[in-house]
């Protein structure tokens, strides 16, 4: 009977330990996923800013060419 209780206790402890490891891995994966999402959002914001600057530069260049063309025609 004592041997059975010892085995049962060892099994419960081992099962609990393995379950806790799984939970820890799940938590770590969730944290890593959250960090990845933050990094992606940061990169998206940087890309958005870069595109805005490129559009503004293109608009300015077009405006400058129009003014130069008008000045030449007068």
C-alpha positions as a Markdown table, in Angstrom:
| # | Residue | x | y | z |
|---|---|---|---|---|
| 1 | Unk | 0.0 | 0.0 | 0.0 |
| 2 | Unk | 2.8 | 2.4 | 0.9 |
| 3 | Unk | 4.5 | 1.7 | -2.5 |
| 4 | Unk | 1.2 | 2.5 | -4.3 |
| 5 | Unk | 0.9 | 5.8 | -2.4 |
| 6 | Unk | 4.5 | 6.7 | -3.2 |
| 7 | Unk | 3.9 | 5.9 | -6.9 |
| 8 | Unk | 0.7 | 7.8 | -7.0 |
| 9 | Unk | 2.3 | 10.9 | -5.3 |
| 10 | Unk | 5.2 | 10.8 | -7.7 |
| 11 | Unk | 2.8 | 10.5 | -10.7 |
| 12 | Unk | 0.8 | 13.5 | -9.5 |
| 13 | Unk | 3.9 | 15.6 | -8.8 |
| 14 | Unk | 5.4 | 14.7 | -12.2 |
| 15 | Unk | 2.1 | 15.5 | -14.0 |
| 16 | Unk | 1.8 | 18.8 | -12.3 |
| 17 | Unk | 5.4 | 19.7 | -13.2 |
| 18 | Unk | 4.8 | 18.8 | -16.8 |
| 19 | Unk | 1.6 | 20.8 | -16.9 |
| 20 | Unk | 3.2 | 23.8 | -15.4 |
| 21 | Unk | 6.0 | 23.6 | -18.1 |
| 22 | Unk | 3.3 | 23.6 | -20.8 |
| 23 | Unk | 1.7 | 26.6 | -19.2 |
| 24 | Unk | 5.0 | 28.5 | -19.0 |
| 25 | Unk | 5.7 | 27.8 | -22.7 |
| 26 | Unk | 2.2 | 29.0 | -23.6 |
| 27 | Unk | 2.8 | 32.2 | -21.6 |
| 28 | Unk | 6.2 | 32.7 | -23.2 |
| 29 | Unk | 4.8 | 32.2 | -26.7 |
| 30 | Unk | 2.0 | 34.7 | -26.0 |
| 31 | Unk | 4.5 | 37.3 | -24.8 |
| 32 | Unk | 6.7 | 36.7 | -27.8 |
| 33 | Unk | 3.7 | 37.0 | -30.1 |
| 34 | Unk | 2.7 | 40.3 | -28.4 |
| 35 | Unk | 6.3 | 41.7 | -28.8 |
| 36 | Unk | 6.2 | 40.7 | -32.5 |
| 37 | Unk | 2.9 | 42.5 | -33.0 |
| 38 | Unk | 4.4 | 45.6 | -31.4 |
| 39 | Unk | 7.4 | 45.4 | -33.7 |
| 40 | Unk | 5.2 | 45.0 | -36.7 |
| 41 | Unk | 3.1 | 48.0 | -35.7 |
| 42 | Unk | 6.2 | 50.1 | -35.3 |
| 43 | Unk | 7.5 | 49.0 | -38.7 |
| 44 | Unk | 4.1 | 49.8 | -40.3 |
| 45 | Unk | 4.2 | 53.3 | -38.7 |
| 46 | Unk | 7.7 | 53.9 | -40.1 |
| 47 | Unk | 6.6 | 52.7 | -43.5 |
| 48 | Unk | 3.6 | 55.0 | -43.4 |
| 49 | Unk | 5.8 | 58.0 | -42.5 |
| 50 | Unk | 8.2 | 57.2 | -45.3 |
| 51 | Unk | 5.5 | 56.9 | -47.9 |
| 52 | Unk | 3.9 | 60.2 | -46.7 |
| 53 | Unk | 7.3 | 61.9 | -47.2 |
| 54 | Unk | 7.7 | 60.4 | -50.7 |
| 55 | Unk | 4.2 | 61.6 | -51.7 |
| 56 | Unk | 4.8 | 65.1 | -50.4 |
| 57 | Unk | 8.1 | 65.2 | -52.3 |
| 58 | Unk | 6.4 | 64.1 | -55.5 |
| 59 | Unk | 3.7 | 66.7 | -55.1 |
| 60 | Unk | 6.3 | 69.4 | -54.4 |
| 61 | Unk | 8.3 | 68.4 | -57.5 |
| 62 | Unk | 5.1 | 68.5 | -59.6 |
| 63 | Unk | 4.2 | 71.9 | -58.3 |
| 64 | Unk | 7.7 | 73.2 | -59.0 |
| 65 | Unk | 7.6 | 71.9 | -62.6 |
| 66 | Unk | 4.2 | 73.5 | -63.1 |
| 67 | Unk | 5.5 | 76.9 | -61.9 |
| 68 | Unk | 8.6 | 76.5 | -64.1 |
| 69 | Unk | 6.5 | 75.7 | -67.1 |
| 70 | Unk | 4.2 | 78.7 | -66.4 |
| 71 | Unk | 7.2 | 81.0 | -66.0 |
| 72 | Unk | 8.7 | 79.8 | -69.3 |
| 73 | Unk | 5.4 | 80.3 | -71.2 |
| 74 | Unk | 5.1 | 84.0 | -70.1 |
